[in-house]
């Protein structure tokens, strides 16, 4: 059809490109994952994630206010207990005085309904073995016994002021168990952002440092196999049927095909998590002068949105919101 058809006409100026852009990236699309740690007096930078910190309660409040003022859509909070407070049941996860619940109350008091406060509803940070559930006599994660602990954790997080709970342990039936307990206890307005398609990934490495993980072994018996696609759609469908208000694909960048398929079939909003390893790869390459840092950040986030994510969890949320 050349020379009549010249698609380059619509790429000629920044204004033309902006006019016909098919995908937008706005501050409201971004959620900032945050870490609040017990037993520290000053914020502690995570060595494998330069620019990301374990927060004290005071610095958590300050960083959260800064993020909300920049326009981010929400905050996802993870708790980092002291090593001596971990046990096989992850008791600190449901303790009202445990660091995650204390942090949630701090955010709720500081921000109220001005943002969406989300809580990681998983035991791995709180167990001395580092797994996402309680173990049976053989050392395997006991799915149904873990659901009991998730319910206890979810109720504590709802009481602490979370708007959305993030069940991320990939236990069968976790969304239904939590939904039933929330409703029976009067927390009908508290929603769930279900980690529906969460893969066992090599890119979680820096996160293990961020939460002080005690994990020995791996999580391949409950997180998904990276070779599988249909399995993800089954997990997504089950979580929606169980009452999930939103569903998530994690990781994001290595699973954009899964994200696209999830977005095409889901009747509820879809989130994707640009995880620690993705953050660290871009950061390290930029520090070595191999890539343009800011351009790579925006390109990566736009690719996640283009693949279908309504919401993107990213450690760059505050910074990028400021750019936008």
Sine and cosine of phi, psi and omega as CSV:
sin_phi,cos_phi,sin_psi,cos_psi,sin_omega,cos_omega
0.00,0.00,-0.19,0.98,0.04,-1.00
-0.92,0.40,0.63,-0.78,0.19,0.98
-1.00,-0.10,0.09,1.00,-0.01,-1.00
-0.91,0.41,-0.69,0.72,-0.03,-1.00
-1.00,-0.05,0.90,-0.43,0.00,-1.00
-0.74,-0.67,1.00,0.07,-0.01,-1.00
-0.84,0.54,-0.39,0.92,-0.01,-1.00
-0.90,0.43,-0.28,0.96,0.00,-1.00
-0.83,0.55,-0.59,0.80,-0.06,-1.00
-1.00,0.06,0.11,0.99,0.06,-1.00
-0.92,-0.39,0.09,1.00,-0.25,-0.97
-0.93,0.37,-0.58,0.82,-0.03,-1.00
-0.75,-0.66,0.36,-0.93,0.07,-1.00
-0.83,0.55,-0.60,0.80,-0.01,-1.00
-0.91,0.41,-0.66,0.75,0.05,-1.00
-0.90,0.43,-0.69,0.72,0.00,-1.00
-0.89,0.45,-0.65,0.76,0.03,-1.00
-0.90,0.43,-0.64,0.76,-0.04,-1.00
-0.88,0.47,-0.63,0.78,-0.12,-0.99
-0.97,-0.26,0.16,0.99,0.01,-1.00
-0.86,0.52,0.76,-0.65,-0.06,-1.00
-1.00,0.06,-0.37,0.93,-0.06,-1.00
-0.80,-0.60,0.73,-0.68,0.06,-1.00
-0.93,-0.36,0.44,-0.90,0.09,-1.00
-0.79,-0.62,0.91,-0.42,-0.06,-1.00
-0.83,-0.56,0.42,-0.91,0.01,-1.00
-0.80,0.60,-0.59,0.81,-0.06,-1.00
-0.91,0.42,-0.32,0.95,0.01,-1.00
-0.98,0.20,-0.20,0.98,-0.20,-0.98
-0.97,-0.24,0.65,-0.76,0.08,-1.00
-0.85,-0.53,0.72,-0.70,-0.02,-1.00
-0.99,-0.13,0.91,-0.41,0.16,-0.99
-0.95,0.30,0.68,-0.73,-0.05,-1.00
-0.72,-0.70,0.49,-0.87,0.00,-1.00
-0.87,-0.50,0.79,-0.62,0.10,-1.00
-0.89,-0.45,0.80,-0.61,-0.13,-0.99
-0.91,-0.41,0.60,-0.80,0.07,-1.00
-1.00,0.04,0.58,-0.82,0.14,-0.99
0.99,0.16,0.29,0.96,0.09,-1.00
-0.87,-0.49,0.51,-0.86,-0.05,-1.00
-0.99,-0.16,-0.40,0.92,0.00,-1.00
-0.70,-0.71,0.41,-0.91,0.04,-1.00
-0.84,0.54,0.61,-0.79,-0.06,-1.00
-0.86,-0.51,0.89,-0.46,0.00,-1.00
-0.93,0.36,0.62,-0.78,0.03,-1.00
-1.00,0.06,0.89,-0.46,-0.19,-0.98
-0.88,0.47,-0.57,0.82,-0.01,-1.00
-1.00,0.07,-0.05,1.00,0.04,-1.00
-0.73,-0.69,0.94,0.35,-0.06,-1.00
-0.79,0.61,0.76,-0.65,-0.01,-1.00
0.99,-0.10,-0.13,0.99,0.04,-1.00
-0.93,-0.38,0.63,-0.78,-0.15,-0.99
-0.78,-0.62,0.51,-0.86,0.37,-0.93
-0.99,0.16,0.80,-0.60,-0.11,-0.99
-0.99,-0.17,0.47,-0.88,0.32,-0.95
-0.99,0.16,0.14,-0.99,0.04,-1.00
-0.88,0.47,-0.63,0.78,0.00,-1.00
-0.92,0.39,-0.73,0.69,-0.03,-1.00
-0.95,0.33,-0.47,0.88,0.10,-1.00
-0.87,0.49,-0.74,0.67,0.01,-1.00
-0.86,0.51,-0.73,0.69,-0.05,-1.00
-0.90,0.45,-0.72,0.69,-0.02,-1.00
-0.92,0.39,-0.56,0.83,0.02,-1.00
-0.92,0.38,-0.68,0.73,0.04,-1.00
-0.88,0.47,-0.68,0.73,0.02,-1.00
-0.87,0.50,-0.67,0.74,0.00,-1.00
-0.90,0.43,-0.68,0.74,-0.02,-1.00
-0.92,0.38,-0.64,0.77,0.04,-1.00
-0.90,0.44,-0.49,0.87,0.05,-1.00
-0.97,0.24,-0.25,0.97,0.09,-1.00
0.97,-0.24,0.15,0.99,-0.03,-1.00
-0.87,0.50,0.43,-0.90,-0.06,-1.00
-0.97,0.23,-0.45,0.89,-0.04,-1.00
-0.09,-1.00,0.04,-1.00,-0.02,-1.00
-0.76,-0.65,0.72,-0.69,0.08,-1.00
-0.92,-0.38,0.89,-0.45,-0.13,-0.99
-0.98,-0.21,0.72,-0.69,0.12,-0.99
-0.89,-0.45,0.61,-0.80,0.02,-1.00
-0.97,-0.25,0.59,-0.81,0.02,-1.00
-0.84,-0.55,0.99,-0.11,-0.02,-1.00
-0.97,0.24,0.23,-0.97,0.14,-0.99
-0.93,0.36,0.53,-0.85,-0.07,-1.00
-0.84,0.54,-0.61,0.79,-0.05,-1.00
-0.95,0.30,-0.20,0.98,0.01,-1.00
-1.00,-0.07,-0.03,1.00,0.04,-1.00
-0.99,0.15,0.50,-0.86,0.08,-1.00
-0.49,-0.87,0.10,-0.99,-0.08,-1.00
-0.88,0.47,-0.45,0.89,-0.03,-1.00
-1.00,-0.04,-0.13,0.99,-0.08,-1.00
0.89,0.45,0.72,0.69,-0.12,-0.99
-0.86,0.52,-0.56,0.83,-0.03,-1.00
-0.89,0.45,-0.32,0.95,-0.02,-1.00
-0.93,0.37,-0.54,0.84,-0.02,-1.00
-0.96,-0.29,-0.04,1.00,0.04,-1.00
-0.95,0.31,0.83,-0.56,0.03,-1.00
-0.84,0.55,-0.44,0.90,0.03,-1.00
-0.99,-0.12,0.12,0.99,0.11,-0.99
-0.93,0.36,0.44,-0.90,-0.19,-0.98
-0.88,0.48,-0.58,0.82,-0.02,-1.00
-0.93,0.37,-0.69,0.72,0.00,-1.00
-0.94,0.34,-0.58,0.82,0.10,-1.00
-0.90,0.44,-0.67,0.74,0.03,-1.00
-0.90,0.44,-0.63,0.77,0.04,-1.00
-0.89,0.46,-0.67,0.74,0.02,-1.00
-0.90,0.43,-0.61,0.80,0.04,-1.00
-0.89,0.46,-0.68,0.73,0.02,-1.00
-0.92,0.39,-0.66,0.75,-0.01,-1.00
-0.90,0.44,-0.64,0.77,0.02,-1.00
-0.93,0.37,-0.61,0.79,-0.07,-1.00
-0.97,0.22,-0.63,0.78,-0.21,-0.98
-0.90,-0.44,-0.34,0.94,-0.01,-1.00
0.82,0.57,-0.77,-0.64,0.00,-1.00
-0.99,-0.14,0.29,0.96,-0.02,-1.00
-0.97,0.26,-0.23,0.97,0.09,-1.00
-0.56,-0.83,0.01,-1.00,0.04,-1.00
-0.98,-0.21,0.90,-0.43,-0.01,-1.00
-1.00,-0.06,0.86,-0.50,-0.06,-1.00
-0.89,-0.45,0.53,-0.85,-0.02,-1.00
-0.82,-0.57,0.69,-0.72,0.13,-0.99
-0.96,0.29,0.89,-0.45,-0.05,-1.00
-0.97,-0.24,0.98,0.21,-0.04,-1.00
-0.44,-0.90,0.44,-0.90,-0.12,-0.99
-1.00,-0.06,-0.16,0.99,-0.24,-0.97
-0.87,0.49,-0.56,0.83,0.02,-1.00
-0.94,0.35,-0.34,0.94,-0.18,-0.98
-0.96,-0.29,-0.17,0.98,0.00,-1.00
-1.00,-0.04,0.57,-0.82,-0.01,-1.00
-0.97,0.26,-0.23,0.97,0.07,-1.00
-0.99,-0.14,-0.16,0.99,0.11,-0.99
0.98,0.17,0.06,1.00,0.03,-1.00
-1.00,0.07,0.27,-0.96,-0.09,-1.00
-0.99,0.14,0.06,1.00,0.01,-1.00
-0.46,-0.89,0.01,-1.00,0.05,-1.00
-0.99,0.15,0.44,-0.90,-0.08,-1.00
-0.98,-0.22,0.51,-0.86,0.10,-1.00
-1.00,-0.01,-0.13,-0.99,-0.09,-1.00
-0.90,0.43,-0.39,0.92,0.00,-1.00
-1.00,-0.02,-0.05,1.00,-0.02,-1.00
1.00,-0.01,0.09,1.00,0.05,-1.00
-1.00,0.00,0.45,-0.89,0.04,-1.00
-0.94,0.34,0.82,-0.58,-0.01,-1.00
-1.00,0.01,0.96,-0.27,-0.10,-1.00
-0.83,0.56,-0.81,0.59,-0.17,-0.99
-0.96,0.28,-0.56,0.83,0.09,-1.00
-0.92,0.38,-0.55,0.84,0.02,-1.00
-0.92,0.39,-0.58,0.82,0.02,-1.00
-0.86,0.52,-0.58,0.81,0.03,-1.00
-0.88,0.47,-0.68,0.74,0.01,-1.00
-0.94,0.35,-0.60,0.80,0.04,-1.00
-0.89,0.46,-0.64,0.77,0.03,-1.00
-0.88,0.48,-0.71,0.70,0.00,-1.00
-0.89,0.46,-0.65,0.76,0.02,-1.00
-0.92,0.40,-0.69,0.72,-0.02,-1.00
-0.88,0.48,-0.68,0.73,0.00,-1.00
-0.90,0.43,-0.63,0.78,0.04,-1.00
-0.91,0.42,-0.63,0.78,0.00,-1.00
-0.94,0.34,-0.63,0.78,0.05,-1.00
-0.89,0.45,-0.68,0.73,0.03,-1.00
-0.89,0.45,-0.51,0.86,-0.04,-1.00
-0.99,0.15,-0.12,0.99,0.11,-0.99
0.93,-0.37,0.15,0.99,0.02,-1.00
-0.93,0.36,0.66,-0.75,0.10,-0.99
-0.99,0.10,-0.62,0.79,0.00,-1.00
-0.77,-0.64,0.70,-0.72,0.11,-0.99
-0.99,-0.17,0.56,-0.83,-0.05,-1.00
-0.89,-0.47,0.98,0.22,0.05,-1.00
-0.90,0.44,0.91,-0.41,-0.18,-0.98
-0.85,-0.52,0.09,1.00,-0.13,-0.99
-0.99,0.12,-0.14,0.99,0.00,-1.00
0.87,0.49,0.59,0.81,0.16,-0.99
-1.00,0.10,0.64,-0.77,0.06,-1.00
-0.90,0.44,0.76,-0.65,0.06,-1.00
0.99,0.12,0.13,0.99,-0.11,-0.99
-0.92,0.40,-0.62,0.79,-0.04,-1.00
-0.92,0.39,-0.70,0.71,0.00,-1.00
-0.90,0.44,-0.67,0.75,-0.01,-1.00
-0.89,0.46,-0.70,0.72,-0.01,-1.00
-0.93,0.37,-0.67,0.74,0.00,-1.00
-0.88,0.48,-0.69,0.72,0.01,-1.00
-0.89,0.46,-0.67,0.75,-0.01,-1.00
-0.94,0.35,-0.65,0.76,0.03,-1.00
-0.87,0.49,-0.73,0.68,-0.04,-1.00
-0.91,0.42,-0.66,0.75,-0.02,-1.00
-0.92,0.39,-0.40,0.92,-0.03,-1.00
-0.99,-0.16,0.10,1.00,0.06,-1.00
1.00,-0.01,0.11,0.99,-0.01,-1.00
-0.99,-0.12,0.78,0.62,-0.08,-1.00
-0.93,0.36,-0.35,0.93,-0.03,-1.00
-1.00,0.05,-0.20,0.98,0.00,-1.00
-0.99,0.16,0.80,-0.60,-0.07,-1.00
-0.98,-0.17,0.04,-1.00,0.03,-1.00
-0.78,-0.63,0.80,-0.60,0.21,-0.98
-0.99,-0.16,0.99,-0.11,-0.12,-0.99
-0.99,0.14,0.78,-0.63,0.16,-0.99
-0.97,0.25,1.00,0.09,-0.18,-0.98
-0.98,0.18,-0.68,0.73,0.00,-1.00
-0.88,-0.48,1.00,0.07,-0.04,-1.00
-0.90,-0.43,0.87,-0.50,-0.11,-0.99
-0.99,-0.14,0.52,-0.86,0.17,-0.99
-0.95,0.30,0.95,-0.33,-0.20,-0.98
-0.82,-0.57,0.57,-0.82,0.11,-0.99
-0.95,0.30,-0.24,0.97,-0.09,-1.00
-1.00,0.07,0.08,1.00,0.05,-1.00
-0.99,0.11,-0.10,1.00,-0.15,-0.99
-0.72,0.70,-0.82,0.57,-0.03,-1.00
-0.88,0.48,-0.50,0.87,0.02,-1.00
-0.88,0.47,-0.55,0.83,0.01,-1.00
-0.87,0.49,-0.61,0.79,0.09,-1.00
-0.93,0.37,-0.66,0.76,-0.07,-1.00
-0.86,0.51,-0.59,0.81,-0.04,-1.00
-0.97,-0.25,0.12,0.99,0.00,-1.00
0.87,0.49,0.71,0.71,-0.11,-0.99
-0.88,0.47,0.62,-0.79,0.07,-1.00
-0.98,-0.22,0.26,0.97,-0.14,-0.99
-0.88,0.47,0.73,-0.68,0.21,-0.98
-0.86,-0.51,0.73,-0.68,-0.09,-1.00
1.00,0.01,-0.53,-0.85,-0.02,-1.00
-0.61,-0.79,-0.03,-1.00,-0.08,-1.00
-0.89,-0.47,0.48,0.88,-0.13,-0.99
-0.96,0.28,-0.23,0.97,0.03,-1.00
-0.99,0.15,-0.18,0.98,0.04,-1.00
-0.76,-0.65,-0.48,0.88,0.16,-0.99
-0.99,0.11,0.38,-0.92,-0.18,-0.98
-0.98,0.22,0.43,-0.90,0.05,-1.00
-0.98,0.20,0.79,-0.62,-0.02,-1.00
-0.88,0.47,-0.22,0.98,0.02,-1.00
-0.99,0.14,-0.17,0.99,-0.20,-0.98
-0.96,-0.28,0.68,-0.73,0.06,-1.00
-0.93,-0.36,-0.79,0.62,-0.04,-1.00
-0.85,0.52,-0.60,0.80,0.01,-1.00
-0.84,0.55,-0.62,0.79,0.01,-1.00
-0.89,0.45,-0.67,0.74,-0.01,-1.00
-0.91,0.42,-0.57,0.82,0.07,-1.00
-0.91,0.42,-0.70,0.72,0.01,-1.00
-0.89,0.46,-0.69,0.73,0.02,-1.00
-0.87,0.49,-0.74,0.67,-0.02,-1.00
-0.88,0.48,-0.66,0.75,0.00,-1.00
-0.90,0.43,-0.69,0.72,-0.02,-1.00
-0.90,0.43,-0.63,0.78,0.04,-1.00
-0.91,0.42,-0.68,0.73,0.02,-1.00
-0.89,0.45,-0.51,0.86,-0.01,-1.00
-0.99,0.16,-0.14,0.99,0.09,-1.00
0.91,-0.41,0.25,0.97,0.04,-1.00
-0.89,0.46,0.70,-0.72,0.03,-1.00
-1.00,0.06,-0.43,0.90,0.09,-1.00
-0.55,-0.83,0.38,-0.92,0.07,-1.00
-0.79,-0.62,0.43,-0.90,-0.07,-1.00
-0.79,-0.62,0.54,-0.84,0.20,-0.98
-0.94,-0.34,0.75,-0.66,-0.04,-1.00
-0.52,-0.85,0.77,-0.64,-0.09,1.00
-0.93,0.38,0.10,-1.00,-0.03,-1.00
-1.00,-0.05,-0.87,0.49,-0.28,-0.96
-0.93,0.36,-0.52,0.85,0.03,-1.00
-1.00,0.08,-0.04,1.00,-0.09,-1.00
-0.73,-0.68,0.61,0.79,-0.01,-1.00
-0.91,0.41,-0.46,0.89,0.06,-1.00
-0.92,0.38,-0.63,0.77,0.04,-1.00
-0.92,0.39,-0.65,0.76,0.03,-1.00
-0.88,0.48,-0.70,0.71,-0.01,-1.00
-0.88,0.47,-0.70,0.71,-0.02,-1.00
-0.92,0.38,-0.61,0.79,0.05,-1.00
-0.89,0.46,-0.72,0.70,-0.01,-1.00
-0.89,0.46,-0.58,0.81,-0.03,-1.00
-0.93,0.36,-0.43,0.90,-0.09,-1.00
-0.94,-0.34,-0.25,0.97,-0.16,-0.99
-0.99,0.13,0.74,-0.67,0.10,-0.99
-1.00,0.06,-0.06,1.00,0.02,-1.00
-0.89,-0.45,0.32,-0.95,0.01,-1.00
-0.84,0.54,0.51,-0.86,-0.06,-1.00
-0.88,-0.47,0.75,-0.66,0.05,-1.00
-0.92,-0.39,0.36,-0.93,0.13,-0.99
-0.64,-0.77,0.56,-0.83,-0.09,-1.00
-0.93,-0.36,0.92,-0.40,0.13,-0.99
-0.99,0.17,0.98,-0.19,-0.28,-0.96
-0.99,0.11,0.01,-1.00,-0.14,-0.99
-0.84,0.55,-0.70,0.71,-0.03,-1.00
-0.90,0.43,-0.56,0.83,0.06,-1.00
-0.92,0.39,-0.68,0.73,0.07,-1.00
-0.87,0.50,-0.74,0.68,-0.10,-1.00
-0.93,0.36,-0.57,0.82,0.03,-1.00
-0.89,0.46,-0.74,0.67,0.01,-1.00
-0.90,0.43,-0.68,0.73,-0.01,-1.00
-0.88,0.48,-0.73,0.69,-0.04,-1.00
-0.91,0.41,-0.68,0.73,0.01,-1.00
-0.89,0.45,-0.64,0.77,0.02,-1.00
-0.93,0.38,-0.64,0.77,0.01,-1.00
-0.90,0.44,-0.47,0.88,0.04,-1.00
-1.00,0.05,0.01,1.00,0.03,-1.00
0.98,0.22,0.29,0.96,-0.08,-1.00
-1.00,0.06,-0.42,0.91,0.01,-1.00
-0.65,-0.76,0.30,-0.95,0.11,-0.99
-0.99,0.17,0.94,-0.34,-0.13,-0.99
-0.83,0.55,-0.83,0.55,-0.12,-0.99
-0.90,0.43,-0.65,0.76,0.01,-1.00
-0.91,0.42,-0.62,0.78,0.00,-1.00
-0.92,0.38,-0.63,0.78,0.04,-1.00
-0.87,0.49,-0.77,0.64,-0.03,-1.00
-0.90,0.43,-0.63,0.78,0.01,-1.00
-0.90,0.43,-0.67,0.74,-0.02,-1.00
-0.91,0.40,-0.67,0.74,0.00,-1.00
-0.93,0.37,-0.63,0.78,0.05,-1.00
-0.90,0.43,-0.59,0.81,0.01,-1.00
-0.90,0.43,-0.59,0.81,0.02,-1.00
-0.93,0.36,-0.66,0.75,0.08,-1.00
-0.91,0.42,-0.69,0.73,-0.02,-1.00
-0.88,0.48,-0.56,0.83,0.00,-1.00
-0.96,0.29,-0.19,0.98,0.13,-0.99
0.81,-0.58,0.04,1.00,-0.03,-1.00
-0.96,0.28,0.80,-0.60,0.15,-0.99
-0.98,0.22,-0.50,0.87,-0.07,-1.00
-0.71,-0.70,0.67,-0.74,0.02,-1.00
-0.83,-0.56,0.86,-0.50,0.15,-0.99
-1.00,0.08,0.83,-0.56,-0.03,-1.00
-0.48,-0.88,0.61,-0.79,0.02,-1.00
-0.95,0.31,-0.15,0.99,0.07,-1.00
-0.99,-0.10,0.17,0.99,-0.15,-0.99
-0.80,0.59,-0.77,0.64,-0.06,-1.00
-0.90,0.43,-0.72,0.69,-0.04,-1.00
-0.90,0.44,-0.72,0.69,-0.03,-1.00
-0.93,0.38,-0.62,0.79,0.05,-1.00
-0.85,0.52,-0.60,0.80,0.06,-1.00
-0.91,0.42,-0.63,0.78,0.04,-1.00
-0.90,0.43,-0.67,0.75,-0.12,-0.99
-0.97,0.26,0.00,0.00,0.00,0.00
